[in-house]
Amino acid sequence: MERLGFFFGTDEVKQFHCLKAAVAEVLGTSTLLMIGCGAVATLNPPDGAPLMAIAFSFGLALTLAIWTFGDISGAHVNPVVTVSFLVTGHMGISKCVIYIMCQLLGGVLGSGFIWLIVPVAWRGNGGSTTLTKGLEMWQGFLVESVTTFLLVLTVYASSDRLRTNHSGLIAISIGFCVTANISWSGNLTGGSMNPARTFGPALWSGTWKDHWLYWTAPFVGGITAALLYKKFFSGKAPEVQEKKPPLKSQLRTGSGRRGFLDYTIDIEGPKERSVEGVCPNPAQEGLIDAQSTSVLDRSYPITEAGSVVTFTSRADGGDEEVDTVRYRDVSRRLSIDELSKV
C-alpha cells in the first residue's frame, strides 16, 4: 500500500506545499507564454519578430520562471518535463496530473493576455506553432522530438542532486538550451518543445493545424531523454561498505517538494559506531543543503551543523541511540580505513 501511495502521490497532494507548487506552475507557464508570445507579436509588427529575438525571449523567459519558481515547484512549466519525472519515478501520478492542468491553464492565461492587449493587426496567429511550408510531417516530428530530447536531457543534467560537477546555474543552462533549440528549429516547426506553449496560442487563434504533432513528438523525445539519463548518466548514490553486520537507514535528498531529482539513499553502517558518508556539496548551486535533507522515518531526529548533516538511528523505534551517520560536503567516497567515531 505504501508503494501504491508513493506511485500515485496521494499523500503529497494533500499537503499545503502542493497548492503552492500548483500556483507556481500556473504563474511560471504564464510568464513563459506572456514574454515569448509577446515578443512574437510586438518586436516587429505586423510581420513578426526575427527568429533570434524570439529564441532569446523564450530562453530568458524560461530562465526567469525557473529562477523565480524553481524552489517552489521545480518550475517544470512543461507537461513533457513533468511526465518525464513521472516515468523516472521522481513524481506521483496525482501530482503529475495537477502540474499538467496548471501548465495548460498558465499557457492559456499568458498567451491570452498578449492576445487581448496587442492591436488586432499585430495578432497574426497569436504565436502559435505550425510547420513551415514544404516541411513533411515526419520531418517536423523528428525536429520536435530531437529538440525536446535535448531540452529534457539538459533539465535532468542540471537538476540532478547527486551530481557535484555543475558548472552553471540551473535556470541559465535550461534557458540557453531553449534559445539554442529555437534558433535552428524555429523556422521549421516554431520550436515548441512544450505542449502548453503550443496549446495556449492555438486556443485563442484557432490554429489547430498539425496540433497533434506538438503533443506527441515532444513526449517521445522527452521521455527518451529521461530514461537515457537515468540509465547511463545519473549521479550515483554514495556507498560505504562495512564488513560488520549493518544497520540500515535511509536519507532522502531534498524536501521532496521542489521538483528536482531527489533520491533515497540507503546507508549501511555498524551498530555502536558512526559512519561518515558522502553527499553532494550542500552549497553547490542550492541543489542540496542541510535543511533540505530529511530522514524518511520522522522518528529519526536531524540537526544541522554547518555543512554537516547529522541524524541518529534508533533500533526498532526504541530510545537507545545505536548509530549516528554524518554527511559531509566532500566529493569522494570514503574507504573503510576512513570510518571513524564521532
N, C-alpha and C positions, 0 to 999 in steps of 0.2 A: 504493500500500500504506500509506503514511503517513496519507493521508486516511481510509482504512478503519480504521486503528488508532485514530485520534482519534475517529471516529464511534462505534466500538464501545467505546472506552475500555479496551482490554485492557491497556495499559501502566499506567494509573493504578491499576487494581485489584490489581496485583502489588506495589504499594508499601505499606510499613507504615502510612502515614498513612490508607490506605483502611480498614484494620482499625479504627483509632481512630475514624474517621468513622462506621463501621457501628455500633460500640458506642455512640457519641454519639447516633445516631438512635434506637436502642432505648431508651436512658435518657431522651432528650428526649420521645419519644412516651409512654413510661410515665408520666413526670411530668405531662404534659398530661392523660392519662386518669385518673390517680390523683386529682389535685386536682379536676378537673372533675366526674367521676362521683361522687367523694366528696362534693362539695357537693350534688349532686342527691339523694344518699341520706341525708345526715346533717343538713342545715341545718333541715329541718322534717319530721322523720319522723312518721308514715309517708306523709304526703300529698305529700312532695317540697318542694324549696326554691322560694322565689319566683324568678320569671324573672330579675330584675336581679341577684340574688345569683349565679345560675348563670352569667349573662353575664360578670360581673366575675371569677368563679372561673376560667372558661376563659381569659379575656383575660389575667389575671395569671399563670396557669399557663404560657401560651404565652410571655409576656414573660420569665418565669423560665427557660424552656427555651432560648430564643434567647440570652439573656444568658449562660447557663452553657455551652452547647454550640455557639453560633454560630461561634466562632473555630476549632472543630474540624471540623465538618461542614457549617456553614451553618444547622444546626437547621431543616431543612425540616419534619420531623415530620408530613408530609402528602404522600401519593402524588401529589396534584394539583400541588403545587408542584414536586416532583421531575420529573414528566412534562413540565411546562411548561418547565423548564430544559433538558430533552432536546430538545423541539421547537424551541426557540430557539437550539440549538447550544452551550449552556453546560455540557453534561454528556454523557458517552458512554453507550451502551446498557447496558454491563455494570455500571457504577456505578449507573445508574438502577435496574436490577433489584435490586441489593443493597440500595439505600436503601429501596425499597418493601417488600421482605421484612422488613427490620429495623423499619420503621414498623408493619407489621401485627403483628409479634411484640411490639413495645412496647405497642401498643394492647391486645393480649390480656393482657399481664402487668399493665399498670396498672389496667385495669378488673377483672381477676381478683383483684387484691389487695383492692380495695374489696368485691367480691362475697364474698370469704372472711371479711373481718373484721367486716362490719356484721351486726346481727341479721337473721334471716330475714324478720321482719316489715317491715324497712326496705328490703329489696332492690328490691321492685317489679319493674321491667323492667331493672334494673341500669344505668340511664342511657341506654338505647337510644333512638335517634331514630326517631320514627314520625310519619306525617301525622296532623294533628288531625282529629277527626270532622267531616265535612262538607266537607273540602277536596278538591277534584278533583285527579286525578293531574297534569294539565297545570299546575295552579296550583302544586303542590308542586315540580314540575320547574323551573318558572320561578323560584321562590323560591330554591332551592338553586343554580341557575345564576347568578343575579344576586349573591347573597351571596358565592359563591366567586369570581366575576369581580372584585368589589371587593377581596376579600382578596388575590388574586394580583396585581392592579394595585398594591396597597399594597406587597406584597413586592418587586416589581420597582422601584418608585419609591424604596423605602427602601434597597435594596442595590445600586443602580447605581453602580459605582465611578467612572464618568465624570461624575457629577453633583457639583457643588460647592455646591449650594444646599440641602443637607439642613438642615432646621430642627429636627430632633428625633432622638433615638436610634432606631435600627432596631427594637430589641426593643419599645420603648414604642409606636411607631406601628403596628406589626403587631398587638400585643396589644390596643390600643384599637380597631382595626378589627374584630377578632373580637368584642369586647364590644359594639360598636355594632350589628353584624350580628345577634347573638343577641338583642339587646334587642327587635328587631322581628320576627325570623323564628322565634324560639324557640317561640312558641305555635302556629306554623303547621306547621313541619317538624322542630322540635328544633334548628334552626340548626347543622347538622353542618359543612358545607363541607369535610369531611375523611373519606374512606372508612375510614381507620384508626381514627378516632374512633368511627365507627358500627359497624365490624366487631367490635371487642373486646367491647363490651357485648352485642351480638347473639349472639355465640358462647356466652357464659355464660348468658344468659337464654333463648335460643332464640327471640328476637324477630326473625323474618326477613320480616315483612310489609313489602312495598314496598322491600325492601332494595336491589334493583337500581337504584332511583332515586338512592340515595346514592352509587352508583359512577359513574353516567352524567352526571347533571346537574352535579356539581362539575367534572368534566373538561371539559364543554362550556364552562362559564363561565370556568374557569381558563386553558385553552389559548387561548380567545378573548382574554382579557386579556393574556396573554403576547405573543401575536402583535401585538396592537394597540400595546402598549407598545414593542415592538422596532421596529415600523414608524414610529410617529409621535412617541413621547415620549422615547426613549432618548437618553442623552448622546452627544455626537459626539466621535470620536477627534480629538486635536489634529492640526492641519495646518500645516506650514511649507513654503512654496513657495520654490523657488530656481531661477533660470534656468540655472545651470550644470548639467552632467551629474551626476545624483545617484548617491550610493552608498546602496543600500537596506539598512536594518537593521530589526530588529523588537524591540519591548518587549512584555511581557505584564504587565498589571496583576494584582496578587495572586499568590499562590503556586500557584493552580490547584487548591487542595485544600479551600478553605473554603466552597464552595457559594455564593459571591456571584457577581455578574455580572462576570466577568473578560473582558477584551478583549485582542486582539492589535493593537498599534498599529504601523503602518508609518511609518518615519521616512525622509525623503529629504533628504540634505544633500551638499554638495560635498566632494570629497576635499581633504585638506591644510588644512582649516579646520573649526572647530567650529560646531555648530548648537544653538541653545537653543530648546527646545520648551516645550510647556505640558502639565501634567498636573493632575489634581485635587489639591487641598491634601492633602499626605501626612498631616497631622494631623486631617483632617476626619472625625470620628467613627470613627476607626480603619478606614476603608474602604480606605485605601491608605497605605503608608509605604515608606520606603527599603528596609527589609528584605524587604518582600513583593513588591517589583518585581524581576523577573528577566528576563534575556535568554534568548530561546528557544534560541539556539545557545550551549551551555555553554563554547565556546572564547572567548567574549567575557567578560572579567573585569568584575565590577561592584563598586563600592565605595560606601560611604555617607559623605556629608559634610554633616552637619546635615540640612536638609530638601531637599538637592540629591542627586539620583541620577545617577551618572556611569558610563558604560560606554564601552569603546573597541572599535571595529570593526577587523577585520584583513582585508585583501584576500586572498581565496582561501585562507584558513587560514594565511597566512604570518605572519612575526614583525613585519613593518613596520606600525606604527600609522598608519593613514591617515585616521581620522575619530574624533572624540570628540563624544558627544552628552550634553548635560546637561539634566536635567529639574528645573524649579524650581517652587516652590509659589505659582504665580500663577494667576489665574483669567481670563486673557485670552490671545488669540493674538498672537504677535509678528509684526511686519511685517518685510519684507526689510531695511529700514534698521536694525533692531534686532539682526540677526545679528552676532555678534562672536566673536572668537577667545578661547579660554580662556586 
